[in-house]
Amino acid sequence: MIDPVQIFKEEAAEHLHVLETALLELEEHPNDQAQISAAFRAMHTIKGAGGMVGYDHLSYFTHHLETFFDRVRDGRLALTSEKINLVLEARDHIATLLEDPEPSAELMVISETLLRHFRQSESGTAASSAPSQSAPSVAETADEQSCLYRIQIKPHRNAFKDGFDTLPVIRELRSLGPCHVSGYLSPDLLDESFEADTCYLAFTVLLSSQCERAALDDVFMFVQDDWDIQISTIGNDEACRVGDLLVKDGAISPEVLESIIQTQARTGELAQQQGLVDKEQVDRALAEQNYIRQQQKSKQPEEQSIRVPQRKLDSLMDQVGELVILQARVDQLALDLEHEQLASMAEELERLVTNLREITFDIRMLPIGSTFGRFRRLVRDLAQELGKEVELETQGEDTELDKVVLDKLVDPLVHILRNSLDHGIETPQKRIEQGKTGKGLLSLKASHYQGQILIEISDDGAGLDKDRIRSKAIEKGLIREDAQLDNQEIYALIFEPGFSTAAKISDVSGRGVGMDVVRSSIESLQGRVQLESEKGKGTRIRILLPMTLSIIEGLMVAVSNEKYVLPLNLVEECIETSASEISTKNGSRLIKHRNQMVPCLRLRECFSVTGVQPSLEQTVVVRSGDTQLGITVDEVIGNFQTVVRNLGRLYQDTPGVLGATILGDGGIAMILDVGQLAGANDSNKVQTT
């Protein structure tokens, strides 16, 4: 059984996000009627659904917000910064009530404050600040925006036994706009003995509303699986003859209607004379005909969607991973047996598994804009708290990322944004003194880069003070006083645990936790973080992430009998190199490639692999961010669909390895962490394992 309360909480959380987004837009454009309508619909839906699942206090409280936006959209109340702050506070309280629906003193205070604003609007104090006549209100454009719906409702026979009442549903539909309701008894009542607790009712509702199809679906969210609900739109080109309406109600068949039309008689009268329908059915059809003629408007139905728990998607991805491993085993078996028919079946299995994998990935992928939207409120509130003016600019909201990665990315981004607001962007007065605009710019961008997702967070603030960072690092014993560091190495010190240059500890920063958490969180997602800064001009942080953590395309290589996998999206090319080239203790050396020297390491020496070294080796040139690296192996085997498995506790900290995968023959291949190998090679930190 699906828990209706849990469904309500999930739906309400989405509507609260819609409300918050609308309010932040209205702060910039207070007369935006589309955003006002969106906020109204969000509150209306939460109010109605809350009452249906027993959240009476939440429903009562949300009713005030619904009334608030009803008056705003009618032009009786103007939105100001004070009112938007108040509604945002109310929005946060609704989120609290979703977890604890009991009334509180805070609820009463906010309710009274809202009611005071309502009374002020009724007395005309807000009339002078109403929207200008040039911006048409929703009421003025209702006829242009309204749509006519035909809704046929047949409750389940056990609706009354299960405790459902039809009247709240009808009331909810009436609240969406003018409607005509026809109720009638099911023909089943005449075919069997009457049972008092059995529902024999059915309804036809004609609704004229500005709401979208999704709002109608919300009305039936708790009964849609059991009741027979049919919703259709009535367009301008659709006939509204009495005969057609009788056919829709099932009173007569299309063939009977056609025969009546040929007699050129009045359909309702003739059908009644022939005993096909009774007077009540004809009167109901005539009433519907008149209503349709008055309210007729058209709208296309929207694509339907379903809600799936995260655990089910995770389970599906696990099963797809097992299929990929099984397909690799079948491929290996066909190769070992040299069986032509089995090889053909293995090829077909590979095609099906690949398609299934892509579909599963597509289901799990979400636009990163859903995460970016959360930060507008954070930036707004924190900027006000710090006394700064900041504009948040976002780009690439349609860039898609695995939901698992997306969820784990929120905390690191919050740390970065808070640091940019506190340390980076200056106060308006200080910015003006430096020749800048009073309002700072905070930019959040997402894009595809070399088969990965690149997220850039930048500001036009003060930038990083290299001298101050260096002094603080020496003070904390992170570096020696005579250490020679370039800019990137100095900037990287801010990611060290406990490092902070804040002059005083505050609620925002200064405790030395944050940037080290950012780096560890990004690395746990198999990503990399880079930092660039220029004093007085701003800072930019670049985060590179894989699109998914479950299954990747890999390039399999071999060293003696050991197999390794390199992420294919990082591979640039493969070249032959001579085994006579001498490397350092940790397998590091330089090779000449395309008229430039490329740092290179031998996996054989890096991981102490025994066996005979071939005279001609293969070097795979890879790129991690802006770093190019050659990885020398004995053999390049080829492309391999890689199911990423986490290493056990004993091996999880192995340098240069991010996971393992199971091969078709049951063996294990290590998945190499190219970024870590490149960084360790640069800093001479590759350890013998």
N, C-alpha and C positions, 0 to 999 in steps of 0.2 A: 504494500500500500504506500502511496506517495503522501507524505505529510503535508497537508494544506498550509499549515503555519510556516513550515520551512520554505515552501514555494512563495508564500506572501513575503517573507523576509527578503528572499533573493530578488523578487520583483520590485519591492519597495526600495532596496538599495540602488537598483538601476534608476528608478524614478528620482531618487534623491540626487544622484549624479547629474541627471538631466536638469533638475532644479538649480543645482549649484552652477552648472555651465551657463544656464540661461541668465542667472543673476550676475555672473561676471561679465557676460556680454552686455547686459542692460546697464551695468555701471558705466560702460563706454557709450552705449547707444540707448538711452532710457525710453525712446519711443519705438523701439523695434517690436512691432506687433507679433511677429512670428515667435520671438523669445518669450514674450508675455503669455502667449497662448500655450507654449510648451510648458512653462512653469505652472499655469493653471491646470493643464491636463495631468501633470505629474501629481499635484496635490489632490485633484479630484479622484484619481485612480487609487492613491494610497488611502484616502478617506473611505471610499466604498469598499475596498478589499479588507481594510482593517476592521470595519464593522462586521463583515461576513465571518471573520475568524476569531472574533471575540476581543479584539484590541480596541475596546470602547473608548478608553481615555485617549489613545493615540488618534482614533477617528475623530473624536470631539475636538482635540487640539488642532488637527490638520484641517478641520472644517473652517477654522478662523483664517488659515492661510489661503484656502480656496476662495473664501469671501474677499480676502484682501486682493487677490489677483483678478477676481471678477470685477471689482471696482476699478482696478488699474486699467484693465482692458476696455472698460466702458468709459474711461476718461474722467471718472469721478475722483480719482486719487492719483497723484503724481509720484513717481519714484524718485527718491532722493538718496544720497549716500547714507544718511542715517537710517532710512527705511530698509535699504539693501543690507546694511549691517545687522539690523534687527531680524530680517528674514533668514540671513545666513546663520545667525545664532539659533533661530527656531529650527532650521534644517538640521543643525548639529544635535539639537535636543530630540528631534524625531528619530535620528539614528540611534540615540541612547535608548529611546522608548522601544525600539525594535528588539533590543536585548532584555530590557526590563520594563514591561508595560505598566507597572504600578505608578500612580500619580506621585508627584514630588512638589516640593515648594518651588523649585525652579520652573516647573511647568506652569504653575499658577502665576508667577511673576511675569513670564513671557506672554501668557494669555492675556493678562490684564493690560500689558503694554500695547499689544496688538489691538485690543478692544478700544483703548484710548485713541489710537490712530483712526480706527473706524469711526468713532464718534466725531472726531475732528473733521473727517471727510464729509460726514453727513451734514455737519453744520456749515459747510462751505468754506472752511479755512484753507482747503487745498485747491479750491476752484481756480484761483489765480495762477497756479502752476500746472494746470492741466496741459496735455499735449496740444500742440498747435493744430489749427484747422487744416493745414496742408498735409498732415499725416492722417489718413483715413483710419478710423478705429475699426475694431473687429465687428462691432455692431453694424457699422455702415456698410461693411463689405460682406455681411453674412450671406446675403442672397447669392453673391458671386462665389463664395467658398463652400456653401452647404452642399451636402450630398444626400441623396435619398436612398435609404437602405430598406430592403424587405427582409425581415427576420422571422423565420418559422421556428417555434419552440415547442418541442414535445418532451416533457419531463419523463424520466424513467418511471416505470410503474411503481417502483419501491421508493420513490423520492420522499414521500411522507413518512414511510417507515424509517428511512435513514436520517430523518430530521431536517430535510431541506424544505424550504418554503419558496413558493414561486413569486410572492409579492416583492421581496427585496430585489429580485432580478428585474422585475418590471419597473420598480421605482428607480433603479440605477439607470435603466434605459431612458426613462422619462427625464432624468437629470442631464442627459446628453443633448437634448433638444426636443422640439415639438414632435409628438408621435401619436399615432392612432393605433389602439390596441383592440384586437378582436379575439375574444376567448370563446372556446367551444369545447364540447365533450367529445372524447374519442369514440368512434363507431364501435369499439370493442365493448363498450358499456351495454350495448343491446344484445351482444352475442353470449354473454355469460352472466352469472349471478353477481350481484353488487357486493363489493368488499369495501368497508368504510375507510380502511387505511391504504387503499390503492389509489394511485393518481390516474384519473381519466381525463385530466385537463390538457388542452393544447392551445397555443396562442399564435396569432399572426400579428407582428408589429411592423408598422411602417414608420420609420424614423427619419426625420430631416435634421441633420447634424453637421457641424463643422469638424467633428472629430475624425481621426483616421481609423482605418480598419483595426489597428492594434488596440485602440481604446474599447472597441466592441468586444474583441477577444478577451480583454481583461475582465469584462463583466461576467463572462462565463468560465473563468479560469478554473473554478472548483467543480464545475458540473459538466465540462465539455466532454469528458471521457464517458459519462453515463447518459446524458441527455442527448436527444437528437436535435442538434442546432444547425440550421441552414441559413447562411447570411449571403445575400446577393444585392447588387446595386441595380437601381432602375435608371436607365439612361434616357436621354431625350428621344432616341430613336426607338424606344420600346413602347409597344401599344399598351394602353391601359383600358381596354374594353372590358366590360363585365364578363364576357365569355372567357377571356384569357385569365381573369382572376379566379373564376370558378374552376378552370382547369388546374391552375396552380394550387388551389386548395384541395384538389382531388375530388371535387364534387361531381364533375363530368369528365368524360374522356375527350381527347383531341378529335376523335372521329365524330363523336356526337356534336361537338361544337361546329365542325365543318358542315355537317348536315343541316344544322340550324341556320348557319350563315347563308347557305344556298337558298333557304326559304325567304330570306330578306326580312325575317321577323325580329322583334326585340328579343335578344338572347335570354335575358333573365325571365321575362314573362312566359316565353314558350317553354323553357326548361321547367318552370314551375307548373305550367299547365299539364305537361307530360308526366309530372310526378317524379322528375329526376332530382330536383332539389326542393327544399322548403323555402318559405318566405324569409326566414331568418338568414339563410345562406345568401339569398339574393340581396337582402338589405345590407349584409356585411360587405358583399362585393361592391355594391353601389357606393357605400361609404368610403371604401378603399379607393375606388375610382376617382371620387371627388378629391380625396386627399392627394393622390398622386398627381393629378392635374394641377394642384396648387403648389406642390413642393418639388416637382420633378427636377432633379439635377443628376449629373453623371460623375462617376469616379472609378478608376481602375482598381481592382483588388490588389493588395500587396502580397508579396511572396511570404509564405508561412515559414516559421522556424520552430525548432524544438530546443529545450534546455536539457543538457546532459551533464551529470555530475563529473567532476574532474577525475575521480577514481576510476570511472568507466573508461575514460579516454586513456588513462595511464595503463589500464589493463589491456586495452586494445593495442596500444603501442608495444607492450610486452609480448603479446601474442604475435604481432607482426615481426618483432625481432626474432622470436623462435622460428617463425616461418623462413626468415632469411637464412638462419643457421641451417635449417633442414634443407633448404634449396641448395646451399653450398655443399652439404653432404651428398645430395643426389648428383650434383655436378661431378663431385670427386669420384663417386661410384661409377658413373657412366664413363668417366675417363679411364679408370682402372680396368674396367671390364671390356672397354672398347666395343660397347654395345650400341649399335646405331639407333635402334628404336628407343632405348632408354635415354640416349643422348637427346633425341628429338623431344621426348617428354620432359626432360630436364630443361630444355630451352623454353618450352611452353610454360613450365612452372616458373621459370625466372621472369618471363614477361608478366604473368599474373601477379607474382609477388611484388614486382617493381611497381605495377599499377596500384596494387593495394597499399603499398608503402607510401606512394605519392598522395593517394586519397587521404590516408590517415594523417600524414603531415599537414595536408591542407585543412583538415578539420581542427588540428591543434594550433594552427597559425592564427594569430590575432594581430590587427594593426597596432603599432606602437602608440598611435594617437590616443588609444584608450588609457594608456599610462600617462602620457603627456598631459591629458586633461586634468589629472589629479593635482598637478603642480601649480595650476593657475591660482587656486585658493591659497596654497602654501606661500607662494611668492607675494601675493597680495597682502595677506595677514602679517607676514614677517617684515615686509617693507614698511608697513604702518607701524609695527612695533619698534623698528629701528629708526623711524623718522626719515625714511628714504623714499624717493620716487623711482620706481622700477617698472619697466615695460618688459614683459616676457614674450619673446618671439619664438614660434615653433615652425619647423619645416619637416617634411617627410613623414607626416602622420600616417600615411598609407603603407609605410614600410612594415612588412609582416615579420613576426618573430614567434618562436615557440612559446606557448603560454607558460610553460614551466620556467623558461628563461626570463620571460616578461615579469612574472611574479617576484622572482628573486632579484630583479634589477631595481625594484622600487627603492629599497633602503639605500643602496649606494648612490642613486641619483639624488635622493633627499639630502644626504650628507653633503654632496657636491654643491647643490643649490644653496643650502644654508651657509656653507663656507663662502660662496661667491657673494651672497647678500651681506654677510657680516664683515668679511675681510676684504673683499674685492671692491664692490661698488661703494663710492663715497657718498656723503650727505650732499643734498642739493647745493648748499652754500659752498662747500669745498670744491665741488665739481665746477661751479661757475667761476670760482677763483682761479682754477686751472685752465680756463678757457673751454670747458666742456658744457654741454647742455645740462640743465638741472636734473633731468630724468635719465637714469642709467638704463642700459640695454643688456638684458640677459637672454641669450640665444640657446635654444635647444633644438638640435637637428638630428635626423636619422637618415641613413642612406645605405645602399649596397656598395661594398668595397672588397674586391678580390675574393668574391664568394662568401664574404662575411657581412655582418651588420656593423656599420660604423655609427657611433653616437658621439656627437660633439656638443660639449657644454662650454660656452664662452661668454665673457663679459667685457665691457669696456671700462673697467674700473682701474684700480691703482696698480695692478700687476703684483708680481712677487719681488720682494727685496732680497736679492742674493746675499748681500753682506749680512743682513739680519739672520737669514736662515743659516748661513755658515757659522756665525757666532753662536747661535743657539745650539747647533749641532756639536760644536766644540765644547760648549758648556755642559751638555748632557753626555759627553764622552762617546758620541756616535762616530766622530772622525778625529784624527790627529790634527794638531794645529798646523803642521807643515804639509798636510795632504793637498795634492794637486788635483782639483776637480774641475771639470768643465760645467757649463751651465746646466745641461741635462742631469748630470750627477748631483748637482746642488739641489735642483728642483725635486729630484727623487727622494731627498731626505725628508720631505714633508709626509711621505708615506710610512715613515718609521713609527713603530708603536710609541706612544707617549709624547710625540713631538708636537709642539704648538708654539707659535710666536705671539699669541694673544697676550696683551698687556694685563688683562684681568679676566677672571672666570665669570661667565654669564650663563643664562639659560640656553644661549645659542652655541657658544663655543668657548674654548680656552682650557678644556680638560685633557686635551691630547688624545681624544678618541674620535675617530671619524675617518680620516684619510687612510689610516692603516686598515680600518674596517672596509673601506672602499676597495683597496687593492686586494685584500684577501677574498672579499665577496666576488669581485670580478674574476679573479683567478680560479675560484671554485666553479665558475661557469665556463672554464676553459677560455677565458678572454684575457685581454691585455689592456692596460691603461697607460697612456702617455700624457705628458704635460708640457705645454709651451707657454711662455710668458714673456712680456716685455714691460719693464717698469714704467708706470704712468699711462700705459695703453691698454692693459687688460691681460687676461689669462684664458687659455683654451685647454680643455681636457678632452682627449680622444679615447674612446672605449671601443675596442674591437671584440666582437662576440660571434660565436657560431650561431647559425639560425636554429639549430636543434642540438640536443645533447644525446639523443637516443641512437640514431643510425646515421652513419656518414659514408660518403664515398671515399675510399682509401686506395693508396698505391702500396701494394705489398712488395716488400724487399726481403732479401735473405742474406744472412751472414753465417757461413757454415750451415749448421742444421737449425739455426734459430731464425724465426720469422718475425718481421716487424711491419707495422702499417704506418704510413704517413698520410695525413689528411690531404686528399687530392686537390682541394681548392687552394692549397698553399704551394703546390708543385709547379715549377716553371718549365723545367726540361731535365732530361737525363743525358749525361755525357760519359765517355770512356776516359779513365785516367790511369796512369801507370802506378803499379804497386811499389815502384822503386822510390817514390817520393817519401822522404822521411818526415814523420810528424813528431810533435812534442809528446811529453809523458801522458797527457790526457787525450791524445788523438787529434790535436788541433794543428792545422797547417794552413798555408795559402796556396791556391791554385790559380793559374792564369786562365781566364775565360772571357771571351769577347773583349779583348784588349783591356781587361781590368783584373785586379787581384781580388779574389773572392775568398773569404775565410772558410775553411773546410775542416771537418772532423771525421775520423774513421769510427764507425760504430764498433768495429772489432776491438779496437784499443780502448775506446770510451767505456764499453761494457765488459771488457776482458773476455771476449769470446775466443775459445780455443778452436783449432782446426787449421787446415792448410790455406794460406792466403794466395789467391790467384794472381797471376802476373798482370792481368788487365782487370781493373775494378770498374764498377759503375758508380758514378757520383750523381746524386739527385740534387739539383739546384732548387731550393725552396726560398720563399719569402715570407717573413713574419713582420707585418707592418712595413716599416721602411728598411728593415734589416734583411740582407741577402746572405744565405748560408748554403754551403755544399755539404751533403751527407754522403759519405763514401761507404758502399756496401759491396758484397760479392756479386749479387745478382738482383735484377729488377724483374719481378714475377709478373706484375700487371695489376689492372683495376680490380678492386675487391669491395663488395658491400660489407661494411663493418658495423656490427652491433656492439656498441660501447658498453663494456661491463666494468664496474668499479673494482679496484683492487682491494684485497683484504687489508686488515689493519697492519699486518706485518710489512706490506709492500707499498702502502698508499703514499709514502713520502719518498719513493725512489726518484732521484733527479732525472728529468728528461722523459718521464713516462706518465701519461695521464690516464691510462686504463688498459684493458686487455680485450681480446675478442676470441671467439671459438672458431676454429677452422673446420673445413669440411671433413677432414680426417680425424677430428676430435682433439687436435693439438691446440696449443695456445699461442697467440701472437700478441706481442706488446704494441700498444698504440703510442707513438712517440709524441711528446709535447715539443713541437718545433720551436715555439716561442721561448720555452725555458732553455732548450739546447742552445738557441741563438744567444740568449742573454748570458748563459753560463760560459759560452765560448768567448764572448766579448770580455767578460770580467775574469776569465781564467778560473772558473769555479766548477767546471765539469768534474765530478768526482768518479773514481773508479768504483764500480758496483760489483 
